[in-house]
Amino acid sequence: MAAGPVSCRFWALLRGSAPVALVSAEGRFSFDDGSVDLMDEYIRHNRRMPGMVANLLMDRL
């Protein structure tokens, strides 16, 4: 029997094979030292995705 589609409530952001962060379907970005709400960050960065992503990941990648 073939396997059906895999559903997931989070995605792992990897650097090589090491997890750097988790992104949840609920909109949380989680790190070892805490988590942030992605919508709050998006609004804080004037609804600009590149600035938000750069700010969240610049010290982690």
All heavy atoms as a GROMACS GRO file, in nm:
protein
  471
    1MET      N    1   0.084  -0.118   0.000
    1MET     CA    2   0.000   0.000   0.000
    1MET      C    3   0.088   0.124   0.000
    1MET      O    4   0.181   0.135   0.078
    1MET     CB    5  -0.090  -0.004   0.122
    1MET     CG    6  -0.180   0.113   0.134
    1MET     SD    7  -0.293   0.083   0.273
    1MET     CE    8  -0.401   0.216   0.247
    2ALA      N    9   0.059   0.217  -0.088
    2ALA     CA   10   0.137   0.340  -0.097
    2ALA      C   11   0.103   0.434   0.019
    2ALA      O   12  -0.011   0.441   0.062
    2ALA     CB   13   0.111   0.410  -0.230
    3ALA      N   14   0.203   0.503   0.063
    3ALA     CA   15   0.183   0.600   0.171
    3ALA      C   16   0.111   0.723   0.119
    3ALA      O   17   0.132   0.765   0.006
    3ALA     CB   18   0.318   0.640   0.231
    4GLY      N   19   0.026   0.780   0.200
    4GLY     CA   20  -0.045   0.902   0.164
    4GLY      C   21   0.041   1.023   0.188
    4GLY      O   22   0.158   1.012   0.229
    5PRO      N   23  -0.013   1.141   0.162
    5PRO     CA   24   0.064   1.264   0.183
    5PRO      C   25   0.098   1.283   0.331
    5PRO      O   26   0.021   1.247   0.419
    5PRO     CB   27  -0.028   1.374   0.133
    5PRO     CG   28  -0.164   1.315   0.129
    5PRO     CD   29  -0.148   1.166   0.115
    6VAL      N   30   0.212   1.338   0.353
    6VAL     CA   31   0.257   1.364   0.489
    6VAL      C   32   0.211   1.504   0.528
    6VAL      O   33   0.234   1.600   0.456
    6VAL     CB   34   0.411   1.354   0.498
    6VAL    CG1   35   0.458   1.392   0.636
    6VAL    CG2   36   0.456   1.215   0.460
    7SER      N   37   0.145   1.515   0.639
    7SER     CA   38   0.107   1.647   0.688
    7SER      C   39   0.194   1.680   0.809
    7SER      O   40   0.234   1.592   0.884
    7SER     CB   41  -0.040   1.654   0.724
    7SER     OG   42  -0.069   1.565   0.829
    8CYS      N   43   0.221   1.805   0.825
    8CYS     CA   44   0.315   1.848   0.927
    8CYS      C   45   0.267   1.979   0.986
    8CYS      O   46   0.214   2.064   0.915
    8CYS     CB   47   0.451   1.864   0.861
    8CYS     SG   48   0.581   1.905   0.974
    9ARG      N   49   0.286   1.997   1.113
    9ARG     CA   50   0.246   2.122   1.179
    9ARG      C   51   0.365   2.215   1.198
    9ARG      O   52   0.351   2.323   1.251
    9ARG     CB   53   0.183   2.092   1.315
    9ARG     CG   54   0.060   2.004   1.308
    9ARG     CD   55  -0.057   2.063   1.235
    9ARG     NE   56  -0.100   2.186   1.296
    9ARG     CZ   57  -0.180   2.274   1.236
    9ARG    NH1   58  -0.223   2.252   1.116
    9ARG    NH2   59  -0.215   2.384   1.296
   10PHE      N   60   0.484   2.172   1.158
   10PHE     CA   61   0.601   2.259   1.166
   10PHE      C   62   0.702   2.215   1.060
   10PHE      O   63   0.697   2.106   1.006
   10PHE     CB   64   0.665   2.255   1.305
   10PHE     CG   65   0.725   2.122   1.340
   10PHE    CD1   66   0.858   2.094   1.311
   10PHE    CD2   67   0.649   2.023   1.401
   10PHE    CE1   68   0.914   1.972   1.341
   10PHE    CE2   69   0.704   1.900   1.432
   10PHE     CZ   70   0.837   1.875   1.401
   11TRP      N   71   0.794   2.306   1.031
   11TRP     CA   72   0.902   2.280   0.937
   11TRP      C   73   1.032   2.318   1.006
   11TRP      O   74   1.038   2.416   1.080
   11TRP     CB   75   0.885   2.364   0.809
   11TRP     CG   76   0.761   2.329   0.736
   11TRP    CD1   77   0.749   2.240   0.633
   11TRP    CD2   78   0.630   2.380   0.760
   11TRP    NE1   79   0.619   2.233   0.591
   11TRP    CE2   80   0.543   2.318   0.668
   11TRP    CE3   81   0.576   2.471   0.851
   11TRP    CZ2   82   0.407   2.344   0.664
   11TRP    CZ3   83   0.440   2.497   0.847
   11TRP    CH2   84   0.358   2.434   0.754
   12ALA      N   85   1.136   2.243   0.981
   12ALA     CA   86   1.266   2.271   1.039
   12ALA      C   87   1.352   2.345   0.937
   12ALA      O   88   1.358   2.307   0.820
   12ALA     CB   89   1.335   2.142   1.079
   13LEU      N   90   1.415   2.451   0.982
   13LEU     CA   91   1.512   2.525   0.901
   13LEU      C   92   1.649   2.470   0.937
   13LEU      O   93   1.688   2.473   1.054
   13LEU     CB   94   1.504   2.674   0.931
   13LEU     CG   95   1.599   2.764   0.855
   13LEU    CD1   96   1.572   2.757   0.705
   13LEU    CD2   97   1.587   2.906   0.905
   14LEU      N   98   1.719   2.414   0.839
   14LEU     CA   99   1.846   2.347   0.864
   14LEU      C  100   1.964   2.427   0.811
   14LEU      O  101   1.953   2.495   0.709
   14LEU     CB  102   1.848   2.210   0.797
   14LEU     CG  103   1.736   2.114   0.833
   14LEU    CD1  104   1.747   1.988   0.749
   14LEU    CD2  105   1.737   2.081   0.980
   15ARG      N  106   2.075   2.416   0.880
   15ARG     CA  107   2.204   2.462   0.829
   15ARG      C  108   2.289   2.337   0.819
   15ARG      O  109   2.331   2.282   0.922
   15ARG     CB  110   2.268   2.564   0.922
   15ARG     CG  111   2.400   2.613   0.867
   15ARG     CD  112   2.457   2.723   0.951
   15ARG     NE  113   2.572   2.777   0.881
   15ARG     CZ  114   2.660   2.855   0.935
   15ARG    NH1  115   2.647   2.889   1.061
   15ARG    NH2  116   2.760   2.899   0.864
   16GLY      N  117   2.308   2.291   0.698
   16GLY     CA  118   2.366   2.158   0.680
   16GLY      C  119   2.263   2.058   0.726
   16GLY      O  120   2.151   2.057   0.679
   17SER      N  121   2.299   1.976   0.822
   17SER     CA  122   2.202   1.881   0.877
   17SER      C  123   2.156   1.919   1.018
   17SER      O  124   2.080   1.845   1.080
   17SER     CB  125   2.262   1.740   0.878
   17SER     OG  126   2.378   1.738   0.958
   18ALA      N  127   2.201   2.034   1.066
   18ALA     CA  128   2.166   2.077   1.202
   18ALA      C  129   2.046   2.172   1.199
   18ALA      O  130   2.045   2.270   1.123
   18ALA     CB  131   2.284   2.148   1.267
   19PRO      N  132   1.945   2.147   1.281
   19PRO     CA  133   1.830   2.238   1.287
   19PRO      C  134   1.870   2.373   1.348
   19PRO      O  135   1.939   2.378   1.449
   19PRO     CB  136   1.729   2.165   1.374
   19PRO     CG  137   1.805   2.060   1.445
   19PRO     CD  138   1.930   2.033   1.369
   20VAL      N  139   1.825   2.480   1.285
   20VAL     CA  140   1.852   2.615   1.333
   20VAL      C  141   1.726   2.673   1.397
   20VAL      O  142   1.733   2.744   1.497
   20VAL     CB  143   1.898   2.705   1.216
   20VAL    CG1  144   1.912   2.849   1.258
   20VAL    CG2  145   2.027   2.652   1.156
   21ALA      N  146   1.611   2.644   1.338
   21ALA     CA  147   1.485   2.698   1.388
   21ALA      C  148   1.371   2.610   1.340
   21ALA      O  149   1.385   2.532   1.246
   21ALA     CB  150   1.465   2.840   1.338
   22LEU      N  151   1.257   2.624   1.407
   22LEU     CA  152   1.134   2.559   1.365
   22LEU      C  153   1.032   2.666   1.331
   22LEU      O  154   1.022   2.767   1.400
   22LEU     CB  155   1.078   2.471   1.478
   22LEU     CG  156   1.164   2.354   1.523
   22LEU    CD1  157   1.096   2.282   1.640
   22LEU    CD2  158   1.189   2.258   1.409
   23VAL      N  159   0.959   2.643   1.224
   23VAL     CA  160   0.851   2.733   1.183
   23VAL      C  161   0.722   2.653   1.197
   23VAL      O  162   0.707   2.548   1.134
   23VAL     CB  163   0.869   2.782   1.039
   23VAL    CG1  164   0.759   2.879   1.002
   23VAL    CG2  165   1.006   2.844   1.019
   24SER      N  166   0.630   2.702   1.279
   24SER     CA  167   0.506   2.629   1.301
   24SER      C  168   0.397   2.677   1.206
   24SER      O  169   0.399   2.791   1.158
   24SER     CB  170   0.459   2.645   1.445
   24SER     OG  171   0.403   2.774   1.464
   25ALA      N  172   0.300   2.591   1.184
   25ALA     CA  173   0.184   2.627   1.102
   25ALA      C  174   0.102   2.737   1.169
   25ALA      O  175   0.027   2.807   1.102
   25ALA     CB  176   0.098   2.504   1.077
   26GLU      N  177   0.120   2.754   1.298
   26GLU     CA  178   0.048   2.859   1.372
   26GLU      C  179   0.117   2.994   1.362
   26GLU      O  180   0.070   3.092   1.417
   26GLU     CB  181   0.033   2.819   1.519
   26GLU     CG  182  -0.062   2.703   1.542
   26GLU     CD  183   0.000   2.568   1.510
   26GLU    OE1  184   0.124   2.555   1.513
   26GLU    OE2  185  -0.076   2.475   1.480
   27GLY      N  186   0.233   2.999   1.296
   27GLY     CA  187   0.301   3.127   1.276
   27GLY      C  188   0.403   3.162   1.382
   27GLY      O  189   0.430   3.280   1.405
   28ARG      N  190   0.463   3.064   1.445
   28ARG     CA  191   0.569   3.088   1.543
   28ARG      C  192   0.701   3.044   1.482
   28ARG      O  193   0.710   2.945   1.412
   28ARG     CB  194   0.546   3.009   1.671
   28ARG     CG  195   0.416   3.036   1.738
   28ARG     CD  196   0.407   3.139   1.844
   28ARG     NE  197   0.519   3.178   1.922
   28ARG     CZ  198   0.532   3.302   1.966
   28ARG    NH1  199   0.443   3.394   1.938
   28ARG    NH2  200   0.634   3.334   2.041
   29PHE      N  201   0.804   3.122   1.509
   29PHE     CA  202   0.940   3.090   1.468
   29PHE      C  203   1.014   3.061   1.596
   29PHE      O  204   1.030   3.150   1.680
   29PHE     CB  205   0.998   3.212   1.395
   29PHE     CG  206   1.100   3.181   1.291
   29PHE    CD1  207   1.064   3.118   1.174
   29PHE    CD2  208   1.232   3.217   1.309
   29PHE    CE1  209   1.159   3.091   1.076
   29PHE    CE2  210   1.328   3.191   1.212
   29PHE     CZ  211   1.291   3.129   1.095
   30SER      N  212   1.059   2.938   1.617
   30SER     CA  213   1.119   2.897   1.744
   30SER      C  214   1.267   2.866   1.729
   30SER      O  215   1.308   2.800   1.634
   30SER     CB  216   1.048   2.773   1.798
   30SER     OG  217   0.911   2.800   1.818
   31PHE      N  218   1.343   2.916   1.825
   31PHE     CA  219   1.487   2.895   1.833
   31PHE      C  220   1.518   2.832   1.968
   31PHE      O  221   1.431   2.819   2.053
   31PHE     CB  222   1.561   3.029   1.825
   31PHE     CG  223   1.527   3.111   1.705
   31PHE    CD1  224   1.436   3.216   1.714
   31PHE    CD2  225   1.585   3.086   1.582
   31PHE    CE1  226   1.404   3.292   1.604
   31PHE    CE2  227   1.555   3.161   1.471
   31PHE     CZ  228   1.464   3.265   1.482
   32ASP      N  229   1.644   2.796   1.991
   32ASP     CA  230   1.685   2.742   2.120
   32ASP      C  231   1.658   2.840   2.234
   32ASP      O  232   1.628   2.800   2.345
   32ASP     CB  233   1.835   2.709   2.121
   32ASP     CG  234   1.867   2.585   2.041
   32ASP    OD1  235   1.776   2.504   2.016
   32ASP    OD2  236   1.984   2.569   2.002
   33ASP      N  237   1.669   2.969   2.205
   33ASP     CA  238   1.657   3.071   2.310
   33ASP      C  239   1.522   3.141   2.314
   33ASP      O  240   1.508   3.246   2.374
   33ASP     CB  241   1.770   3.173   2.296
   33ASP     CG  242   1.771   3.242   2.160
   33ASP    OD1  243   1.700   3.197   2.069
   33ASP    OD2  244   1.845   3.340   2.146
   34GLY      N  245   1.420   3.084   2.250
   34GLY     CA  246   1.287   3.143   2.255
   34GLY      C  247   1.216   3.136   2.122
   34GLY      O  248   1.260   3.067   2.030
   35SER      N  249   1.105   3.209   2.112
   35SER     CA  250   1.029   3.209   1.988
   35SER      C  251   0.966   3.347   1.966
   35SER      O  252   0.958   3.428   2.058
   35SER     CB  253   0.921   3.101   1.991
   35SER     OG  254   0.822   3.132   2.084
   36VAL      N  255   0.926   3.370   1.842
   36VAL     CA  256   0.861   3.496   1.807
   36VAL      C  257   0.737   3.466   1.723
   36VAL      O  258   0.728   3.363   1.657
   36VAL     CB  259   0.955   3.591   1.728
   36VAL    CG1  260   1.073   3.633   1.810
   36VAL    CG2  261   1.001   3.528   1.598
   37ASP      N  262   0.643   3.557   1.726
   37ASP     CA  263   0.524   3.549   1.642
   37ASP      C  264   0.558   3.612   1.507
   37ASP      O  265   0.600   3.728   1.502
   37ASP     CB  266   0.410   3.625   1.710
   37ASP     CG  267   0.283   3.615   1.629
   37ASP    OD1  268   0.267   3.698   1.536
   37ASP    OD2  269   0.201   3.527   1.657
   38LEU      N  270   0.544   3.537   1.400
   38LEU     CA  271   0.585   3.587   1.269
   38LEU      C  272   0.501   3.705   1.221
   38LEU      O  273   0.553   3.795   1.156
   38LEU     CB  274   0.581   3.473   1.166
   38LEU     CG  275   0.694   3.372   1.180
   38LEU    CD1  276   0.673   3.256   1.084
   38LEU    CD2  277   0.829   3.437   1.157
   39MET      N  278   0.373   3.709   1.252
   39MET     CA  279   0.291   3.823   1.209
   39MET      C  280   0.335   3.950   1.281
   39MET      O  281   0.344   4.057   1.220
   39MET     CB  282   0.143   3.796   1.234
   39MET     CG  283   0.054   3.908   1.183
   39MET     SD  284   0.076   3.949   1.006
   39MET     CE  285  -0.008   3.814   0.930
   40ASP      N  286   0.365   3.940   1.410
   40ASP     CA  287   0.415   4.057   1.484
   40ASP      C  288   0.545   4.108   1.422
   40ASP      O  289   0.565   4.229   1.405
   40ASP     CB  290   0.438   4.024   1.631
   40ASP     CG  291   0.309   4.002   1.708
   40ASP    OD1  292   0.201   4.039   1.658
   40ASP    OD2  293   0.318   3.946   1.819
   41GLU      N  294   0.635   4.016   1.389
   41GLU     CA  295   0.762   4.056   1.327
   41GLU      C  296   0.740   4.117   1.189
   41GLU      O  297   0.805   4.215   1.153
   41GLU     CB  298   0.855   3.934   1.315
   41GLU     CG  299   0.913   3.890   1.446
   41GLU     CD  300   1.003   3.996   1.508
   41GLU    OE1  301   1.096   4.045   1.440
   41GLU    OE2  302   0.982   4.029   1.625
   42TYR      N  303   0.650   4.059   1.112
   42TYR     CA  304   0.619   4.109   0.978
   42TYR      C  305   0.567   4.252   0.985
   42TYR      O  306   0.611   4.340   0.912
   42TYR     CB  307   0.516   4.016   0.914
   42TYR     CG  308   0.475   4.050   0.775
   42TYR    CD1  309   0.565   4.044   0.669
   42TYR    CD2  310   0.344   4.086   0.747
   42TYR    CE1  311   0.526   4.074   0.540
   42TYR    CE2  312   0.304   4.115   0.618
   42TYR     CZ  313   0.394   4.109   0.514
   42TYR     OH  314   0.355   4.139   0.388
   43ILE      N  315   0.477   4.279   1.076
   43ILE     CA  316   0.423   4.414   1.094
   43ILE      C  317   0.532   4.508   1.144
   43ILE      O  318   0.544   4.622   1.096
   43ILE     CB  319   0.302   4.411   1.190
   43ILE    CG1  320   0.186   4.338   1.121
   43ILE    CG2  321   0.262   4.552   1.232
   43ILE    CD1  322   0.071   4.304   1.213
   44ARG      N  323   0.615   4.462   1.236
   44ARG     CA  324   0.724   4.545   1.291
   44ARG      C  325   0.823   4.586   1.183
   44ARG      O  326   0.884   4.692   1.190
   44ARG     CB  327   0.796   4.467   1.402
   44ARG     CG  328   0.892   4.550   1.484
   44ARG     CD  329   0.936   4.475   1.606
   44ARG     NE  330   1.030   4.370   1.578
   44ARG     CZ  331   1.162   4.388   1.567
   44ARG    NH1  332   1.214   4.507   1.580
   44ARG    NH2  333   1.241   4.286   1.543
   45HIS      N  334   0.838   4.504   1.080
   45HIS     CA  335   0.929   4.534   0.969
   45HIS      C  336   0.855   4.593   0.849
   45HIS      O  337   0.895   4.574   0.734
   45HIS     CB  338   1.007   4.408   0.929
   45HIS     CG  339   1.110   4.372   1.029
   45HIS    ND1  340   1.085   4.287   1.135
   45HIS    CD2  341   1.239   4.411   1.041
   45HIS    CE1  342   1.195   4.276   1.207
   45HIS    NE2  343   1.289   4.350   1.153
   46ASN      N  344   0.747   4.668   0.879
   46ASN     CA  345   0.670   4.738   0.775
   46ASN      C  346   0.620   4.646   0.665
   46ASN      O  347   0.618   4.681   0.548
   46ASN     CB  348   0.751   4.853   0.716
   46ASN     CG  349   0.786   4.955   0.820
   46ASN    OD1  350   0.702   4.994   0.900
   46ASN    ND2  351   0.910   4.998   0.821
   47ARG      N  352   0.582   4.525   0.705
   47ARG     CA  353   0.527   4.426   0.612
   47ARG      C  354   0.622   4.395   0.497
   47ARG      O  355   0.583   4.373   0.385
   47ARG     CB  356   0.390   4.469   0.561
   47ARG     CG  357   0.289   4.484   0.672
   47ARG     CD  358   0.151   4.522   0.623
   47ARG     NE  359   0.062   4.543   0.734
   47ARG     CZ  360  -0.015   4.451   0.790
   47ARG    NH1  361  -0.010   4.328   0.747
   47ARG    NH2  362  -0.094   4.479   0.890
   48ARG      N  363   0.751   4.393   0.529
   48ARG     CA  364   0.855   4.360   0.430
   48ARG      C  365   0.925   4.233   0.472
   48ARG      O  366   0.994   4.228   0.574
   48ARG     CB  367   0.952   4.475   0.415
   48ARG     CG  368   0.883   4.600   0.362
   48ARG     CD  369   0.980   4.713   0.344
   48ARG     NE  370   0.911   4.834   0.309
   48ARG     CZ  371   0.890   4.874   0.185
   48ARG    NH1  372   0.934   4.804   0.083
   48ARG    NH2  373   0.825   4.986   0.163
   49MET      N  374   0.905   4.131   0.392
   49MET     CA  375   0.958   3.999   0.424
   49MET      C  376   1.111   3.994   0.429
   49MET      O  377   1.167   3.934   0.522
   49MET     CB  378   0.904   3.897   0.324
   49MET     CG  379   0.930   3.755   0.364
   49MET     SD  380   0.835   3.704   0.507
   49MET     CE  381   0.686   3.654   0.430
   50PRO      N  382   1.183   4.054   0.333
   50PRO     CA  383   1.331   4.042   0.338
   50PRO      C  384   1.392   4.097   0.467
   50PRO      O  385   1.480   4.034   0.525
   50PRO     CB  386   1.378   4.122   0.217
   50PRO     CG  387   1.262   4.117   0.122
   50PRO     CD  388   1.140   4.121   0.210
   51GLY      N  389   1.345   4.211   0.513
   51GLY     CA  390   1.396   4.268   0.637
   51GLY      C  391   1.364   4.183   0.757
   51GLY      O  392   1.448   4.165   0.847
   52MET      N  393   1.245   4.127   0.760
   52MET     CA  394   1.204   4.042   0.870
   52MET      C  395   1.292   3.915   0.874
   52MET      O  396   1.346   3.879   0.980
   52MET     CB  397   1.058   4.001   0.857
   52MET     CG  398   1.011   3.910   0.968
   52MET     SD  399   0.850   3.835   0.939
   52MET     CE  400   0.894   3.701   0.829
   53VAL      N  401   1.307   3.849   0.763
   53VAL     CA  402   1.385   3.725   0.757
   53VAL      C  403   1.532   3.753   0.792
   53VAL      O  404   1.593   3.679   0.868
   53VAL     CB  405   1.372   3.658   0.618
   53VAL    CG1  406   1.467   3.542   0.606
   53VAL    CG2  407   1.228   3.614   0.596
   54ALA      N  408   1.587   3.861   0.737
   54ALA     CA  409   1.726   3.895   0.767
   54ALA      C  410   1.745   3.920   0.916
   54ALA      O  411   1.842   3.871   0.975
   54ALA     CB  412   1.768   4.018   0.687
   55ASN      N  413   1.654   3.991   0.977
   55ASN     CA  414   1.664   4.020   1.120
   55ASN      C  415   1.654   3.892   1.204
   55ASN      O  416   1.729   3.874   1.300
   55ASN     CB  417   1.555   4.118   1.162
   55ASN     CG  418   1.571   4.160   1.306
   55ASN    OD1  419   1.668   4.223   1.343
   55ASN    ND2  420   1.473   4.124   1.388
   56LEU      N  421   1.564   3.803   1.168
   56LEU     CA  422   1.545   3.680   1.246
   56LEU      C  423   1.661   3.583   1.231
   56LEU      O  424   1.694   3.511   1.325
   56LEU     CB  425   1.417   3.611   1.203
   56LEU     CG  426   1.286   3.677   1.244
   56LEU    CD1  427   1.169   3.606   1.177
   56LEU    CD2  428   1.271   3.678   1.394
   57LEU      N  429   1.726   3.582   1.115
   57LEU     CA  430   1.825   3.478   1.088
   57LEU      C  431   1.969   3.525   1.084
   57LEU      O  432   2.059   3.441   1.076
   57LEU     CB  433   1.791   3.408   0.957
   57LEU     CG  434   1.657   3.334   0.956
   57LEU    CD1  435   1.631   3.278   0.819
   57LEU    CD2  436   1.654   3.227   1.062
   58MET      N  437   1.995   3.655   1.088
   58MET     CA  438   2.131   3.703   1.063
   58MET      C  439   2.236   3.645   1.160
   58MET      O  440   2.349   3.622   1.120
   58MET     CB  441   2.137   3.855   1.064
   58MET     CG  442   2.113   3.920   1.195
   58MET     SD  443   2.121   4.097   1.172
   58MET     CE  444   2.036   4.152   1.314
   59ASP      N  445   2.202   3.619   1.282
   59ASP     CA  446   2.300   3.564   1.376
   59ASP      C  447   2.296   3.413   1.385
   59ASP      O  448   2.374   3.353   1.458
   59ASP     CB  449   2.273   3.621   1.517
   59ASP     CG  450   2.299   3.770   1.523
   59ASP    OD1  451   2.381   3.819   1.444
   59ASP    OD2  452   2.236   3.837   1.607
   60ARG      N  453   2.207   3.351   1.310
   60ARG     CA  454   2.188   3.206   1.323
   60ARG      C  455   2.234   3.125   1.204
   60ARG      O  456   2.254   3.006   1.214
   60ARG     CB  457   2.040   3.178   1.349
   60ARG     CG  458   1.997   3.229   1.486
   60ARG     CD  459   1.848   3.219   1.504
   60ARG     NE  460   1.808   3.235   1.642
   60ARG     CZ  461   1.793   3.351   1.703
   60ARG    NH1  462   1.817   3.462   1.640
   60ARG    NH2  463   1.755   3.356   1.829
   61LEU      N  464   2.250   3.190   1.090
   61LEU     CA  465   2.295   3.116   0.970
   61LEU      C  466   2.437   3.148   0.935
   61LEU      O  467   2.494   3.243   0.970
   61LEU     CB  468   2.203   3.147   0.851
   61LEU     CG  469   2.062   3.096   0.863
   61LEU    CD1  470   1.981   3.136   0.740
   61LEU    CD2  471   2.058   2.945   0.878
   0.00000   0.00000   0.00000
